[in-house]
Amino acid sequence: MSEHYYTENPSSKLIEKQFSFSIKDKTLHFKSVSGVFAFSEKVDKASQLLIKAFSPSGTDVLDLGCGYGAIGLFIKALFPDQKVLLSDINSRAIEYAALNARENNLEVELVKSDLFSNLPQAAFDDIVSNPPIAAGKKLNTELIHQSYEHLRPGGSLWLVAFHNKGGSTLRNIMSDRYGNVQDVVKSGGIRVYRSSRTE
């Protein structure tokens, strides 16, 4: 059976790629690793778009399904006053996100968790995610619905996806659950969607 990025304990051969990447005025140094999204020598285009579009709703952020840490670590670098928690079900992802946080001297919290099952706090001002489309509609529906319950009033869920490769479905689910959804930015078929908890 082939493994996916949301595999809890990857058994694939461990291969690393090391690179530096700049967004806005910040340059960070990363190791990406096989079995963890996104195994590459650059930050993937969808994550780049989300990082550039993000603006805080409050004081703390959850990077849900953090992979090797690109989104959460760039948010911490760009908004140093934010309290940032990175989580992933993939144990290798957490290991490398922690390594990358140390490499860049960024103080963040990391936790291995299946969605919200093991998180140390109940609510956040912002939840950001480049969700695992390949995991299927059921998991991504749960991600969106559970995120609503873990946002403070006025908080926002930010998702990024290729609109014609599952993103439009995510957008519809966000609209149904939150009663609102905004296309924050569009680029090359990728869109950043934002829904806010208004109550």
Secondary structure by P-SEA (a helix, b strand, c coil): cccccccccccccbbbbbbccccccbbbbbbbbcccccccccccaaaaaaaaaccccccbbbbccccccaaaaaaaaaccccbbbbbbccaaaaaaaaaaaaaacbbbbbbbcccccccccccccbbbccccccccaaaaaaaaaaaaaaccccbbbbbbcccccaaaaaaaaaaaaccccccccccccbbbbbbbbcc
